[in-house]
Amino acid sequence: MTSIVVFDYGFGNVRSMLRAVDNLGADVTLTSDYRASLQADGLVVPGVGAFAACMEGLKSVNGDRVITDRLRAGRPVLGVCVGEQIMFQMGTEHGDDAEGLGLINGQVTALDADVVPHMGWNTVSAAPGSRLLEGIEDERFYFVHSFAAMGAEDAEQSDIDFAGEQGKITWCDYGRSHFVAAYERGALSATQFHPEKSAQAGARLLRNWMGTFPQQG
């Protein structure tokens, strides 16, 4: 059975994610244990709250090491909401800069819109060849956020092999902001929206992600 760990570092809508993954028939565990998180077929990194606090919480349980070690081994990681944002170089909230994991070049900043947070359903412009959004390119997804990355470029990591892939970027528009809704590169996937709250489209996205797992045996 496919095994998925939802990483437990104190910042995430974990109940909804656990239920969503369980509904797909995977063996899902909520833990911050290093070995279990490294060996699972897939790792979900949720995130709710402030960028800096999430990074602090992640590092307190060696989550940064778990993520980078998995990517070095080509093992799939999915960041969701702030779990996507912390994959970037930097986050800026309330005038303070906080360093992210630097797996994607770019900065997370405040949305430019008359109503913030961006909360509710929205369409996205799927990246050509997106694996996450295959078959659901025209569906709507559920967002809850006040910050986002307005651009993304591939980060070159000397110790991480992205299998020669270039990043695939899915975009979304809200207010006057054109922001990164999803990013895919090698074993790294991330979404600003919440697949676990996005009904059948979200379930399909999670199934698509599971379809990228290396075959066992």
C-alpha positions as MATLAB code, in Angstrom:
seq = 'MTSIVVFDYGFGNVRSMLRAVDNLGADVTLTSDYRASLQADGLVVPGVGAFAACMEGLKSVNGDRVITDRLRAGRPVLGVCVGEQIMFQMGTEHGDDAEGLGLINGQVTALDADVVPHMGWNTVSAAPGSRLLEGIEDERFYFVHSFAAMGAEDAEQSDIDFAGEQGKITWCDYGRSHFVAAYERGALSATQFHPEKSAQAGARLLRNWMGTFPQQG';
ca = [
       0.000    0.000    0.000;
       1.187    3.509   -0.794;
       2.492    5.265    2.325;
       2.197    9.011    2.864;
       3.367   11.077    5.827;
       1.695   14.380    6.626;
       4.507   16.206    8.364;
       3.592   17.288   11.880;
       5.300   20.519   12.902;
       2.398   22.389   14.443;
       1.362   24.454   11.385;
      -1.229   22.909    9.153;
      -4.787   21.890    8.536;
      -3.799   18.318    9.212;
      -7.208   16.734    9.858;
      -8.560   17.670    6.440;
      -5.372   16.503    4.735;
      -5.288   13.217    6.621;
      -8.899   12.550    5.666;
      -8.324   13.481    2.021;
      -5.333   11.161    1.680;
      -7.041    8.355    3.589;
     -10.018    8.603    1.225;
      -7.662    7.792   -1.650;
      -6.705    4.483   -0.037;
      -3.190    5.411    1.056;
      -1.650    4.477    4.388;
      -1.358    7.954    5.917;
       0.499    8.909    9.103;
       0.842   12.211   10.950;
       4.347   12.417   12.346;
       7.554   14.433   12.542;
       9.713   11.322   12.914;
      12.707   11.663   10.622;
      12.994    8.051    9.495;
       9.269    7.607    8.856;
       9.115   10.906    6.974;
      12.146   10.015    4.866;
      11.027    6.496    3.969;
       7.359    7.151    3.118;
       6.414    7.068   -0.558;
       5.161   10.661   -0.298;
       5.558   13.549    2.150;
       2.980   16.333    2.523;
       4.140   19.561    4.148;
       1.027   21.541    5.160;
       1.153   25.089    6.426;
      -1.149   27.626    8.033;
      -0.080   30.900    9.615;
       2.875   33.226    9.270;
       5.871   32.364    7.085;
       8.498   33.022    9.769;
       6.655   31.044   12.447;
       6.202   28.104   10.075;
       9.905   28.093    9.239;
      10.804   28.201   12.920;
       8.426   25.335   13.673;
       9.707   23.311   10.733;
      13.343   23.685   11.772;
      12.552   22.850   15.402;
      11.705   19.283   14.350;
      14.326   19.028   11.559;
      11.684   19.356    8.860;
      14.074   21.327    6.664;
      16.458   18.373    6.746;
      13.652   15.896    6.027;
      12.559   17.842    2.930;
      16.026   18.318    1.470;
      17.078   14.724    2.208;
      13.958   13.427    0.468;
      14.598   15.591   -2.572;
      18.224   14.453   -2.723;
      16.881   10.899   -2.884;
      14.263   11.799   -5.520;
      11.394   11.091   -3.115;
       8.226   13.158   -3.685;
       7.365   16.154   -1.496;
       4.153   18.204   -1.713;
       4.000   21.598    0.019;
       0.543   23.114    0.565;
      -0.340   26.792    1.230;
       2.392   28.127    3.549;
       3.978   24.727    2.963;
       4.441   25.932   -0.627;
       5.604   29.402    0.406;
       8.446   28.151    2.601;
       9.963   26.390   -0.416;
      10.908   29.876   -1.701;
      13.956   31.940   -0.778;
      12.261   34.563    1.336;
       8.978   35.617    2.881;
       8.071   39.172    3.862;
       5.362   39.796    6.433;
       4.746   42.937    8.474;
       7.952   44.464    7.148;
      10.142   41.594    8.312;
      12.039   39.234    6.032;
      12.284   35.565    6.890;
      14.498   33.068    5.104;
      12.821   30.093    3.443;
      14.262   26.792    2.226;
      15.488   28.309   -1.053;
      14.322   25.374   -3.176;
      12.593   27.842   -5.499;
      13.995   31.272   -6.340;
      11.490   33.990   -5.480;
       9.954   35.965   -2.655;
       6.593   35.659   -0.924;
       4.894   39.038   -0.489;
       1.468   40.478    0.314;
      -1.349   40.189   -2.201;
      -2.341   43.435   -3.891;
      -6.134   43.306   -3.709;
      -9.040   45.277   -2.280;
     -10.157   42.310   -0.171;
      -7.593   40.209    1.679;
      -7.339   37.354    2.428;
      -8.047   35.713   -0.884;
     -10.571   33.187    0.400;
     -12.707   30.933   -1.756;
     -12.725   29.212   -5.125;
     -10.689   30.338   -8.104;
      -9.533   29.036  -11.457;
      -5.875   28.681  -12.374;
      -3.806   28.778  -15.560;
      -2.211   25.350  -15.573;
       1.381   24.979  -16.673;
       1.796   23.159  -19.994;
       2.526   19.515  -19.231;
       1.512   19.815  -15.585;
       1.276   16.422  -13.928;
      -0.575   17.738  -10.883;
      -3.318   19.349  -12.947;
      -3.680   16.712  -15.649;
      -7.382   16.363  -16.423;
      -8.392   19.203  -14.087;
      -6.867   22.184  -15.862;
     -10.195   24.021  -16.000;
     -11.404   23.214  -12.475;
     -11.642   25.579   -9.521;
      -9.554   25.244   -6.355;
      -9.945   26.556   -2.821;
      -7.621   29.315   -1.593;
      -7.137   30.924    1.832;
      -4.118   33.250    1.933;
      -2.930   36.846    2.187;
       0.574   36.316    0.793;
       1.956   34.592   -2.293;
       4.962   34.352   -4.571;
       4.600   36.718   -7.536;
       7.284   34.905   -9.495;
       9.350   31.731   -9.454;
      12.613   30.635  -11.001;
      14.417   27.338  -10.700;
      17.000   27.246   -7.935;
      20.176   25.354   -8.717;
      21.004   23.036   -5.831;
      24.348   21.302   -6.193;
      23.236   18.427   -3.961;
      19.714   17.951   -5.390;
      19.142   16.334   -8.769;
      15.874   17.527  -10.310;
      16.267   14.925  -13.057;
      17.105   17.639  -15.557;
      13.608   19.085  -15.304;
      12.701   22.735  -15.547;
      10.053   24.016  -13.196;
       6.422   24.076  -14.305;
       4.515   27.079  -12.943;
       0.736   27.306  -12.640;
      -0.624   30.828  -12.150;
      -3.643   32.460  -10.556;
      -4.992   36.027  -10.619;
      -6.575   37.763   -7.672;
      -7.067   41.499   -7.370;
      -4.026   43.079   -8.974;
      -1.791   40.100   -8.200;
      -0.608   37.452  -10.617;
       0.843   34.790   -8.360;
       2.228   31.246   -8.310;
      -0.611   28.793   -7.679;
       1.512   25.672   -8.117;
       5.092   24.674   -8.855;
       6.429   21.331  -10.050;
      10.002   20.265  -10.594;
      11.288   16.721  -10.265;
      10.245   15.324   -6.886;
       9.176   18.758   -5.624;
       5.529   19.810   -5.938;
       3.746   22.665   -4.206;
       0.349   24.360   -4.306;
      -0.798   27.690   -2.883;
      -4.382   26.399   -2.865;
      -5.682   23.621   -0.626;
      -6.273   20.363   -2.537;
      -7.715   18.797    0.621;
     -10.480   21.432    0.588;
     -11.002   21.450   -3.177;
     -13.575   18.640   -3.455;
     -13.231   16.271   -6.426;
     -10.690   18.465   -8.221;
      -8.472   18.375   -5.145;
      -8.845   14.607   -4.835;
      -7.819   14.224   -8.476;
      -4.780   16.436   -7.905;
      -3.695   14.282   -4.961;
      -4.170   11.147   -7.073;
      -2.113   12.760   -9.832;
       0.628   13.517   -7.318;
       0.567    9.933   -6.057;
       0.953    8.850   -9.679;
       4.412   10.454   -9.710;
       5.707    8.182   -6.945;
       8.511    5.830   -8.015;
       7.187    2.334   -8.593;
       8.130   -0.173   -5.954;
       9.692   -3.522   -6.703;
];
